[in-house]
């Protein structure tokens, strides 16, 4: 599999993209700096947020600016966490690597991210558990440049992802395979960060394709790009797209707090279903610049995607294990990735 990590930046004058350096091994050269920055920044945030005698502040991280994070934002903005006894603060942690390191270091208590990231980390020895799963939609949708209208044209393509690990990479591998391509040989993967950056790179011709969640895929379709949102082989796939992850040690020490977190997400989903106007008002604060029409499309899509009872899907975990290249994946018991209270 060809993987490239490129730093791209937009020049203020002229709007032209210029390529920066190429890192051949993202993990080898970035792991220490990611860990150090995460520990320092989030530890400072936590200590500053809670007074010396006040309740412990629990950071609830989320790894992408996506409509799929709506329940996490709703629970924070409406103080649902607080109502359920959690002194929480929601914090954006860019990408699964940074988020996972924050959990492992203890800088964050909970993380809203793809369950596939947690499965891979657990297989590698990380003390993590999938505490809740509030959506099993494979919501990473393939988008290609205008001239690429068939799957066969993707051979040799440069595909932009949020990061080179975790949910986005696994989702695109599943999608490409469903289209009859070899995801490990036929394309090159490039890490470009958030959906807006990837869409801009696609428009500029820096990349040939990317994967986008709703509503960004709708924006791309209106701009004339090809959106592969109707792939028969993916209609009934169960995938742990949106999960709440925590460290195993934290859940063992704070089982009641973990239960309250599951309850909070469930209540946020119920609020989402019954309060469209207020829910969209909250999401709009985080997804700035998205049109009301595109937000409406996203709301409808996730109305059926969000689960009232955010229980992790064992079948979804099995999907990840089936596609994982980790040597321990094929023999792993899918129930080992969730704590007991999550499967009640």
C-alpha positions in Angstrom: 0.0 0.0 0.0 1.4 3.4 -1.0 0.9 6.0 1.7 2.2 9.6 1.5 1.9 12.2 4.2 2.1 15.7 2.6 1.9 19.1 4.2 -0.1 21.4 1.9 -0.8 25.1 2.6 -2.9 27.7 0.9 -1.1 30.9 -0.1 -3.0 34.0 1.0 -2.3 35.7 -2.3 -3.7 34.0 -5.4 -5.2 31.0 -3.7 -2.7 28.6 -5.1 -1.7 25.4 -3.3 2.0 24.7 -2.7 3.3 21.3 -1.6 5.5 21.1 1.4 7.7 18.2 2.6 7.0 14.6 2.3 7.2 12.3 5.4 7.8 8.7 4.4 6.9 7.3 7.8 4.2 9.3 9.6 4.1 7.1 12.7 7.8 6.8 13.2 8.5 10.5 12.9 5.4 12.0 14.4 4.3 9.7 17.3 6.5 11.4 20.0 5.6 15.0 19.1 1.9 14.1 18.9 2.0 12.5 22.3 4.0 15.4 23.9 1.8 18.1 22.6 -1.4 16.3 23.5 -0.3 15.7 27.1 1.0 19.2 27.7 -2.0 21.1 26.1 -4.8 19.0 27.5 -3.3 18.5 30.9 -3.1 22.3 31.2 -6.7 22.7 30.0 -7.9 20.2 32.6 -6.0 21.7 35.5 -7.1 25.2 34.5 -10.8 24.3 34.1 -11.2 22.8 37.6 -10.4 24.6 40.8 -8.3 23.1 43.6 -11.5 22.0 45.4 -13.9 21.8 42.5 -15.1 18.7 40.7 -12.8 17.1 38.2 -13.1 18.4 34.7 -13.5 15.6 32.2 -12.4 16.4 28.6 -14.7 14.9 26.0 -12.7 15.0 22.8 -13.9 14.7 19.2 -11.6 13.9 16.3 -13.3 15.6 13.3 -15.6 18.5 12.5 -18.4 16.4 11.2 -22.2 16.4 11.5 -21.8 12.9 13.0 -20.6 14.7 16.2 -24.0 16.3 16.7 -24.9 14.2 19.8 -21.6 15.1 21.5 -22.1 18.8 20.8 -25.7 18.8 21.9 -24.9 17.1 25.2 -22.3 19.8 25.8 -24.3 22.8 24.7 -27.5 21.8 26.5 -25.5 20.7 29.7 -26.8 17.2 29.5 -23.4 16.0 30.7 -23.8 18.3 33.7 -27.3 17.1 34.4 -26.0 13.6 34.6 -23.2 14.5 37.0 -20.3 14.9 34.5 -18.3 18.1 34.7 -17.4 18.0 31.0 -15.7 20.1 28.4 -15.8 19.2 24.7 -12.5 19.7 22.9 -11.5 19.2 19.3 -8.5 16.8 18.9 -7.5 16.6 15.3 -7.5 13.0 14.1 -7.6 9.6 15.7 -3.9 9.5 16.6 -4.0 12.6 18.7 -7.3 11.6 20.3 -6.0 8.1 21.2 -2.9 9.5 22.7 -5.0 11.9 24.8 -7.0 8.9 26.2 -3.9 6.9 26.9 -2.1 9.8 28.6 -5.2 10.6 30.7 -5.5 14.1 29.3 -9.0 13.2 28.0 -11.6 11.0 29.6 -13.8 10.2 26.6 -13.3 10.4 22.8 -15.9 10.6 20.1 -14.3 8.9 17.1 -14.5 6.0 14.8 -14.7 2.7 16.6 -12.3 1.2 14.0 -9.5 3.4 15.4 -10.1 1.9 18.8 -10.1 -1.6 17.5 -6.7 -1.1 15.8 -5.3 0.5 18.9 -6.5 -2.3 21.2 -5.1 -4.9 18.9 -1.7 -3.2 19.3 -1.9 -3.3 23.1 -3.6 0.0 24.0 -5.8 -0.1 27.1 -9.0 1.2 25.4 -12.6 0.2 25.2 -15.5 1.1 23.0 -17.9 2.5 25.6 -20.8 3.4 23.3 -21.7 3.3 19.6 -24.3 5.9 18.5 -24.1 5.3 14.7 -23.2 2.3 12.5 -23.5 4.2 9.2 -20.5 3.9 6.9 -20.6 7.7 6.5 -17.3 8.2 4.7 -18.5 8.7 1.1 -16.2 8.5 -1.9 -16.0 11.7 -4.0 -13.9 12.0 -7.2 -13.0 14.8 -9.6 -15.4 15.5 -12.4 -13.6 13.5 -15.1 -13.5 10.3 -12.9 -17.0 8.9 -13.4 -16.2 5.2 -13.0 -14.4 3.1 -10.5 -11.9 1.8 -13.1 -10.6 5.4 -13.6 -9.5 5.5 -9.9 -6.5 3.2 -10.6 -3.4 5.3 -9.9 -5.5 8.0 -8.1 -4.3 10.2 -5.2 -6.9 9.9 -2.4 -7.1 12.5 0.4 -7.9 11.3 3.9 -8.2 12.9 7.3 -5.3 10.9 8.5 -3.4 7.8 7.5 -4.8 5.7 10.3 -8.1 4.7 11.8 -11.6 5.2 10.5 -11.1 7.2 7.3 -8.5 4.8 6.0 -10.4 1.7 6.8 -13.7 3.2 5.4 -12.1 4.1 2.0 -10.4 0.6 1.8 -13.9 -1.0 2.2 -15.4 1.3 -0.3 -12.7 0.8 -3.0 -12.9 -3.0 -2.5 -16.7 -2.8 -3.0 -16.1 -1.0 -6.3 -13.8 -3.9 -7.5 -10.5 -2.1 -6.8 -7.5 -3.3 -4.8 -7.3 -0.7 -2.0 -3.7 -1.6 -1.2 -2.3 -1.3 -4.8 -4.5 0.8 -7.0 -4.4 4.2 -5.1 -2.1 6.4 -3.1 -3.3 7.8 0.2 -2.5 11.4 1.3 -3.3 12.9 4.7 -4.8 16.4 4.3 -6.9 16.9 7.5 -10.5 18.2 7.8 -13.2 17.8 5.1 -13.0 21.5 4.0 -9.3 21.1 3.3 -9.8 17.9 1.4 -12.6 19.4 -0.7 -10.4 22.5 -1.5 -7.6 20.2 -2.6 -10.0 18.3 -4.8 -11.2 21.5 -6.4 -7.6 22.6 -7.0 -6.6 19.3 -8.6 -4.1 18.5 -5.9 -5.9 15.1 -5.4 -8.1 12.9 -7.5 -10.5 11.8 -4.9 -11.4 11.9 -1.2 -14.0 10.6 1.3 -16.4 13.1 2.8 -19.2 12.8 5.4 -22.6 14.5 5.1 -23.1 17.5 4.4 -19.7 17.9 2.6 -20.6 15.2 0.1 -23.7 17.1 -0.8 -21.7 20.3 -1.3 -19.3 18.4 -3.5 -22.1 16.9 -5.6 -23.6 20.4 -6.2 -20.1 21.6 -7.3 -20.1 18.9 -10.0 -17.9 16.3 -8.5 -18.9 12.6 -8.7 -20.2 11.1 -5.5 -20.3 7.3 -5.0 -23.2 7.3 -2.5 -25.1 4.3 -3.9 -22.9 1.3 -3.8 -25.0 -1.9 -3.6 -22.4 -3.9 -1.7 -22.4 -1.3 1.1 -26.1 -1.1 1.6 -26.3 -3.4 4.7 -22.8 -3.1 6.0 -22.5 -2.7 9.8 -19.6 -0.4 10.6 -18.7 1.3 14.0 -18.5 4.8 12.5 -19.3 6.9 15.5 -18.4 5.7 18.9 -17.4 6.9 22.4 -14.1 5.5 23.5 -12.4 5.5 26.9 -9.4 3.9 28.5 -10.0 0.5 30.1 -8.4 1.7 33.4 -10.6 4.8 33.5 -13.8 2.8 33.0 -12.7 0.2 35.7 -12.1 3.1 38.2 -15.2 5.1 37.2 -17.9 2.7 36.1 -20.7 4.9 37.3 -19.3 7.9 35.4 -19.0 5.7 32.3 -22.6 4.8 32.6 -23.6 8.4 32.9 -21.7 9.2 29.7 -23.6 6.5 27.8 -26.8 7.9 29.2 -25.9 11.4 28.2 -25.2 10.5 24.6 -28.5 8.5 24.4 -30.4 11.6 25.7 -28.7 13.8 23.2 -29.8 11.5 20.4 -33.3 11.6 21.6 -33.2 15.4 21.8 -31.9 15.4 18.2 -34.8 13.4 17.0 -37.5 15.5 18.7 -35.9 19.0 18.4 -34.8 19.6 14.8 -34.6 23.4 15.0 -32.5 23.6 18.2 -30.3 20.7 17.1 -29.4 22.4 13.8 -28.8 25.6 15.6 -26.2 23.9 17.8 -24.6 22.1 14.9 -24.3 25.3 12.9 -22.0 26.7 15.6 -19.5 24.0 14.8 -20.1 23.6 11.0 -19.8 27.2 10.0 -20.3 28.1 6.4 -22.6 25.2 5.5 -25.8 26.2 3.9 -29.2 25.6 5.6 -30.2 23.3 2.7 -27.1 21.1 3.2 -27.6 21.0 6.9 -31.2 19.9 6.3 -29.9 17.0 4.1 -27.5 16.0 6.8 -30.1 16.1 9.5 -32.4 13.7 7.6 -29.6 11.3 6.9 -28.5 11.0 10.5 -32.1 10.9 11.7 -32.1 7.3 10.8 -28.4 6.8 11.5 -28.2 7.8 15.1 -29.2 5.2 17.6 -31.4 5.9 20.7 -29.6 3.2 22.6 -25.9 3.7 21.9 -24.8 0.2 22.5 -21.6 -0.8 20.6 -22.2 -3.1 17.7 -20.4 -6.4 18.0 -21.2 -7.0 14.3 -19.6 -3.7 13.5 -16.5 -4.7 15.4 -16.4 -7.9 13.4 -16.4 -5.9 10.2 -13.3 -4.0 11.4 -11.6 -7.2 12.4 -12.4 -8.7 9.0 -10.8 -5.8 7.1 -7.9 -5.2 9.5 -4.4 -6.1 8.5 -3.3 -6.5 12.1 -1.8 -10.0 12.7 -4.1 -10.5 15.8 -7.3 -9.4 14.1 -8.4 -12.7 12.6 -8.4 -14.5 16.0 -9.6 -11.7 18.2 -12.9 -12.0 20.1 -15.1 -9.0 19.2 -16.6 -8.8 22.7 -13.2 -8.0 24.3 -13.3 -4.5 22.8 -16.3 -3.4 24.9 -16.9 -3.2 28.7 -19.6 -5.3 30.2 -22.0 -2.3 30.9 -21.9 -1.4 27.2 -23.5 -4.7 26.1 -26.4 -4.8 28.5 
